[in-house]
């Protein structure tokens, strides 16, 4: 089978790396891909927003499965367009992916389906939102309703910070149309975890729990980012928590989407806060997490392409999904200035084959002279696996010591909370 992976980040590189050894795989394509994906497949310079061009490529190259990585293409309806034209797709329809691209829809959906989440209000008027703050306790969470590439959430410690966040979204439009409406919700206390589930519309198979590190700096300081590092699985999480998440969150979500006529096929990824009252949804994602995927793929024992096919064909209930009894630590290397303004075009050194860790490319490109250069805010993901979490962490940071590019930055405390 020829497979096309849509996207250009570390998540897509990791998915391709895991799929590459499958005996069922023939040709592997990435659209548009990066310098790392070019080493394991063929990069295709087509904008995935150009649906007709994507379809034409699939038809001309006998693509048997398209795997969509980024949320923006799901929200743009790429799954719907390709599916209607006879192309098999792993990834939810635009309607099913509304769980991610409209946080207000997700909140209403969770209320209707009795899925535990934070109390909230939706606002489109800044004055009304600011007035609402007078009745609230702090910290409080302010979110852009639409897609903001993982950066549309602000945790305000006091009323002044919350007011600035409201004005920046509703009046200054720092997130564009994604911030035309906002959600103000209670700040949940507890342990935050990332939960992924393979879904075929009726059934779900959960991944081991992981923990992302969203803030830019050590000790969870600084602005939110797309993700600075992930450890998986999360040790010492009570064994019944994942059962609760499946029965109280994942299963009701699949049932609710199915009853609405929009069955969910793909990856359901709720960010979950494990509170004293039990697990509660922070927000839904409708695709693989990034950088969670980079830490998950080395742990997966089962043929990834076989699982994708089972989800698309509706046979997940009879497909075994197995995981290695090990731990992974992934650390994100970013450009100086990220998640704000940053420079690109810096040469990356030390990317020779690593024996103790995997290096997944995110924001990279190739120069004509063959040198790999930085091409984004999040540049590389260094992932190590071991029988112990502490050893996986140590291995990842040891490999980082041999990689260098101008302005390279990373957090030095990935995994310490889990330890």
N, C-alpha and C positions, 0 to 999 in steps of 0.2 A: 504494500500500500504506500502511495505517495502522500506525505503529510505536509501541510502548511501551518506554521506557527505565526500568528500575527502579533507583532510587537517588536521592541528593540531593546529591552532591558535585561537585567539580571535574571528576572523570573523566566523570561523566554529562553535564555541561554540554559538555565537549569532544567527546564522542561525538555529541551532538545537533547541535552546531555543524558538525561535519564531515558529518553525514548530511543536514542541512537542504537543501543545494542539489541533492540527488539528484533526477533527473527521475522516478524510480520512487516517490518519497515523496509521500504525500498529507498526512495529519494526523500530527503528532508529539506524543506524550504523555510526561510524566515522572511517576513515582510514587515519592516525593512531590515531588521537584524542589526548586529553591531560587529566589532572586530572579533569578538569571541565566537559568535554564532557562525561566522564565516569559516571557522576551523572545523566545524562538525556538520555543516550543511551549506546550502547555497542561499546567499542573501538576494532578495528581489527588491529593487528600488521602485516600489509602487506605494503610493499613499493609500493606506487601508480605508480612508474616508471615501475614496473613489470606488464605490461598490461595483460598478460595471467593470472596471479594470481588474478588480480582484476576481470577479466571476470569470472573466475571460482567461485570466491566468490559470484558474482551477480547471477550466474546461480544456484548455490547450495542453495542460500537463497532467491530465488524468488524476487530479488530487482526490484522494478518497476520504480525507478528513481534514477539516480546518479547526485548529485550536486557537481560540481568541484569548489573548492575555489581558490587555488593558481594559479598564472599565469604560473608557470613552467610546470604544468601538461597539461595545454592547449597547450603550445608551443611544448610539447612532443607528442601531437597527441592522448591523451587519449580519447577525445570525439570521434574522428574518429574511433578508434579501437573498442570502445564499441558499437557505433552506427551501425557499419558494422556487428556486431555480435548480433544485435537485442535488445540491451539495450538502454532504453530511457535515454538521458543525457540533463541536463540543463547546458549549457556552449558551447561557440562557437567552431567550428572546428579549426584545426591548421591554415588553410588558413585564416579564418576570424579573428583569434586572432593575425595574423601578425600585425594588427594595434598596438598591444602592444609590441610584442617581436622583432619588427624591427622598430625603430624610423625613419630610413631613408625611409622605405616603407611608413610609415604613413605620412611623410612630402610630398612625391611624390603624394600619394593618395589625400591629402588635396589640393594640387595645381591643380590636375586634376579635382577635384570635386568642386573647388572654395569655399573651406571651410576656413574661416579666421584663420590665424596662424602667427607666427613670421617668418621673413625672416631668411634664413639659408644656410649653406653649409655643405657638407659631406666630411670627410677626412679619409684616411687610412695611410697617410704619415705625420709624425710629423713635418718635416721641412716645408712642404707645409702649414700645419695648423698654425705653428708659424709665417710664413711669412704673412699669411692672417690677423693675428692680427694687422699688421701695418696699415691696412685700416679701423679698427673698432673702435667704441667708447665703453666706459666702464660705468657700469658693462656689462658683456657679459656672456652667458650661454654655458657651455660645457657639453655634454651628451654622455654617452656610448650608442652605438646603440642598444645593446641587453638588456636582463633582468639583473638587478643588485640589485634586492630586495629593490627597492626604494632608493638606495644610489648612483646611477650612475649619479647624476646631481650635477655639481659644478657651483656656481655663482661666477665668478671671478671679483674682484673689480678693478684690474689693469692688465697690460700686464704681469708682473712678475708672478702673481698668475695664470693667464691663461696659461702661458707657462708651469708652474709646473704641472697643471692639464693635459695638452696635453701629456707631457712626461710620467706622471704616468699611463695614459690609454694606449697610443699607444706603448710605449717602455718598461715600467715596468710591464704592463699588470695586474694592480691591480684588474681589473674586469674580468680577463681571456679573453675568446673569446668574451664576451659581449662588450669588448672595442677594438676589432680589427678594428672597424671603429667608428668614433665619429661624432657628429653633433655640429657645432658651430652656435649659433643663437642669434638674438637680445634679449635683456632683455626687457620684456614687463612691462610697468608700469600700475598699477591699483589695483583692488581688486581681489584676487585669491579665487575661490570657487571650490568646488567639485560637479559635477553633475552626477547623476546616472539615468539610464533608463532601465526598463524592455523592452526587445525586442523579437519579435517572427519572425524576418526576414523581415516583412513588416510593422509592427506597433510598436510604442514605447509609453510607459507611463513614464513620468518623476517623479523622487522623488523630495521632497523639496530640495533647495540648502543647502549645508553644507560647513563648513570651517575647513580644517585640519591645524595642526601646525607641519610643517615638521622639523624645526630646533630643535636641541637638547635642547638649553637653552632659558631662558626667553628673551623677546624682539627680538625673531627670530635671536638669535646669535648661533654660532657653526655650526657643520656639519649637513647635511641632514640626516634624519632617515627614518624609515618606517612609522613614524607618532607618535606624542607625545600626541595627543588629538584632539577631534572634537566637534564642536557645530552644532546643527541643529534644526530648519531651521535657515538660516541667516536673521536676522531682517533688516528691512529698505532697502532691495534690491528692486530696482525699479521693478514694476509689469511686465513691458514689457520685461525685460531682459530674463526671462525664456522662453517667447514666441520666442524671437530672437534666443536663444540657440537651441530651438527645430527646428525652420524653417531653420536656417542657418548652424547648426552643426549636430544635431541628424538625422533629416530626410534625408539630403544629404548623410550622411554616410551610412545609411541603403540602400538608393537607389543605391549608388555607389558599395557597397558590393554585392548587389543583381545582379546588371548588370554584375559583374565580375564572377558570378556563385558561389559566396561564401556567401550566405545569413547569416546575423549575428543573432544568437539566443542565448540569455543570457543577461548579464549585460554589457551595454556600459557605460563607465565611463571616460568622458573627464575631465581632469583638465582644468579649464577655467580661463583666466584673463579678467576681465571686464575693458576694457580700455576706453579712451575717444572716440575712434572710434567704440566702441561696443565690444561684447564678442569675444575673440580669443582663440583657442585651444593651451594650453601649451603642452600637450601630451595626447595620448589615453591610457586607460586601458580597458582590455577585460573581466573584472571580478569585483566582489564586492570589494570595497576598504576596507583596514584594517588600521586604526580603524574606518573608516566611518560607516561600517556595524553595529558595536556595538552601535553607536548612533542612527542609523536609525531604527533598529528592534523594539525598544519600541514604536516608533512613528507610525508604520504601524498597521492599524486596520484590514485590510483584511487578510484572511487566506493565509499565504505565500505559502503553498503547492499548493493551488488552482491557485495562480498566476504562479508558476513554471510550472504546467501542462498546463496552457493556453499558455504560451510562447512556450513550446515544441510542443503543438498540433496546434499552429497557430491561436488561438482563442482569442488573447489578446484584439482585438478591441471590443469584446462583454463582456469583464470582467471588472467589476468595481474595482478600486484600491483606497482605502480611507486611510486617515491619521488622527491621533489625532491632535487637535488644541492645541499643546503644544510645549515645547522646551526640548531638551536634551543636556547634557554636558557629554562628556566622557574624562577621564584623563588616560593616559597610565603610569603604574608603571614599571620602567625599572631597570635592573641590573647596578650597578656602572661600568662605562667604556663603556657602550653602546653608540654609535654604533661601537665602537672599541672592543678590547678584554675585556672579562668579565668572572666572575666566576659563576658557577652553583652549585646546591646542597644545597642551604641555605633554612632552614625551614621557611615556611610562617605562621605567626600567625595572628589571627583576621579574619579568613574567615567564621565565623559563619553567619547565615542568616542575611542579612541587610534589614531593613525595608524602608530605604530612598534611596537606590540605588541598582543597579545590579552589580555584580562582574563577569565579563567574563574572563575566563582563557585563556592565550596565551601560554607563555613558562612555563608550570608547569608539574610536574610528581608526582607520589605517591611512597613513600617508602614502604617497606614491613610492617613497623609498622603503616601504615595508615597515616603518616604525609605527607602533601603536601610540595613539595620543588620547588625551582626555576630550570628551565631547558632551559632558553633562555634569550635573551637580553630584549625583551619586555615580561614582565611576566604576568601582569594583566591589565584589563581595567575596571575602575570604572565609571559607567554610571548612572546619575540621571535625572529624568524627572519632569517638573513642568510647571505651567501656565506661568511663566516668566523665561526668560533666566538667569537673575541674581540669582533667587532662585535655579534653576537647578545647576548652578555653585557652589553655596554655599553648597548645599546638597552633591554634589560629593566630595568636599574637606573635609566636615565633616566626611564622611565615611572613606576617606583615612587616617584620623587621627587614626583610630582604627586598621589599617593594618600595619604589620611590617615584614620585613625580612632584613637580613644583606646586606648593600649596596643598599637599596631601594632608588631610585631617581625618581623625576617627575618634570614637569614644574609647576610653581605656578601661571601662567598667562593665562591658557587655557580659551578662551572666552572673554578676556578683549578687544581685537580688535573689536569683534562683538558688545560689549556693547558700 
